[in-house]
Amino acid sequence: MKREILKKWLRVGLLIFICATIGRIAVSYWGPVQKQNELPEGLSLVVWHAEKRCLTCRSMEEGSRECLENFFPENEIRFLTRNYEAPENAQLAERFRIATAGVFLVFRENGTEAAKNLTDPAWKTVGDRTVFVEMLRDEIEAFCRERSLGVKRREIPEKWEQTDRIEVPKKVPNEDPNAQNIRLSEGLVWE
């Protein structure tokens, strides 16, 4: 009888140990679970997008991810995407005054937060992937230097020879010379 009780307690203890170990591994890999309207402690690169992701949103996200993977591979910077139109992100979008797709670099520690809005330079350079990635790399380095964060980038990787360029919308001839029509894609015209 004592032996069966001892086996039962050993099984329960082993099961608890296994669950705790798996939980600890999951938290160390993915980070602690948190609400959508909060950002994690540490350094994060946050790419904001709308419900329907346009070519620019996708390009900003891909370029941001590429920059972190190629120049900051040690996972010291978290990459996050947030939909500014989603109700669960409303408070966060309001706090950062998000009105369009953009990029923010945010450092949180012990309840304090420092952020750098990279939306303007991102929009200016998003048409040229190489320039965008280099701009982002330089901005991250400057942000980290200003705050003495000690995040180090790797030298330019040999494999990084990105030449992707997205098409910048071109003006479309129109009967009205004062109209500012721009062709987007698939024959759509934005006036």
N, C-alpha and C positions, 0 to 999 in steps of 0.2 A: 504494500500500500504506500509506504513512504517513498519507495523507488518510483512509482508511477507519478506521485505528486512532484517529486524532484525532476523527472523527465518533462512534465508539463511546464514547470517553471523555467527550465532550461530552454524549452522551445519558445516560450513567450519572450524570454530575455533575448534570445537569438533573433527573433523576429523584430523586436524593438531596435536592436542594434543594427540590423540590416536596413530597416526603414530610416533610421537616423542617418546612417552613412549615405544612403541614396539621396536623402534630402539635402545633406551638406554638400554633396557633389553637385547636385542640381543648382543650389544657390550659388556656389562658387563659379559655376559655368555660366548660368543665365542671369545671375544677380538676384537680389531679393525681389519678391513680388511687391508691386506698388500700384497705387491708383494711377489712372491715365492722366489725371490733372496734376500730377506731381512729376518732377524729374528726379532721377537718382542722384545720390551723393557722388561727388567726383566730377570729372570733365565729360561733357556730352556734346556731340554735334547733332543738332536737331534740324531736320529738314521738314518744313511745313508744306502741305499740299491740300488741294481741294478734294471734294468727293470724287469728281471725275478728274483723273490725272491727265494733264495735257503733255505735249512733247517736252515743254520746258520743265515741268515738275519732274518728269521721269529723268530728264537729262541731269538736273540738279542732284537728284537722288543717286544716280549711277556715278556721276563724277565725285560726289562726296564719299561714297562707299569706296571708290577706286583710290581716292587720296588717302583714306585711312588705311586701307589694305596695303598700299605700296609704300607709304612714308611713315606710318605710325602702326606697325604691325603687332606691337606688344599688347594690344587690347587695353591700353591706358585710357583711351578715349572711347566712350560708348557711342554707337551710331543709333539714332532714334528717328523714326518718322512719325509725324502726327498730322491728322486730318483736322484742319482748323474749322471745318464746318460741322464736325461731329459734336453732339451735345456733351459727351463726356470730356471733351477737350475745351469746352467753352471758357472755363475759368482761366486755364493756362493760356489760351489764345488771347484773351482779354488782357491778362497780365503782361504779355509781350507785345500787345497791340498788333496782332497779326491780322492783315486784311487781304493778303495775297500769298502766293507761294514764296517761300524764302528759306534762308539758312541762318541759324543762330548757333553760337558757341556759348555754352553755359557751364559754369563751375559752381557747384553747391558743396558747402561744407558746414556742418554744425548749424544748420538753419539759415546761413547767410548765402546769398546768391550774387554772382557777378555774371553778366551776359554781354556778348558782343553781337550786334546785329550785322550780319554779312549779306543781307538781302541785296542792297544796291550793287556791291561789287559782283555778287553772284549773277544778277540779271545782266550786268554789263559784259560778263565773260562767258556766260553759259553756251554761247554759240560756238565756242572753240574749246573743246575738251581739255587740251593741253594747258591752255592759258587758265581755264577755270580751276583745274587741279593744282596748278602752281600757285595761283592766287590764294586758294584755300589753305594750302600747305604753309605759305608765308604768314597768313593771318593767324593760323593756329600757333605757329612758332612765336609770333609777336605776343599773342594773348598769354601764352605760357611763360614767356620771359617776363612780362609785366607783373605776373603774379608769382614768380619763382616756383613754378609747379614742377620743374625738373622733367618734363616730358621731352624725350629725345626722339628726333626723327632719324630714320635711316637715310643714308646717302641715296642718290637717285639709283633705283634698282635697274639692273641691266635689262630686265624684261619690260620695263616701262618705256614704251615708245608709242604712246597713244597719239593717234592722229585723227581720231573720230571728230567729225565736225557735223553739226546739225545745220540744216538749211535755214537761213534767216529769211523770214517772210519778205517777199518783194512786192513793190507797188504794182498794181494791175492797171493797165490803161483803161480809162473810163471816158464816156462821152462828156461828163462834167469835169472840166479841168480843175475845179476847186475841191473835188471829192478826194478823200484820202483812203481809197480802198486798198486793202492789203489781202493778198491771197494767203490763206492758211494752209489747208491741205484738202485733198479730195474735192477740189473745186469750190470749197466754201469761201465766201468773201466776207470780211469783217469791215464794216463801215464805221 
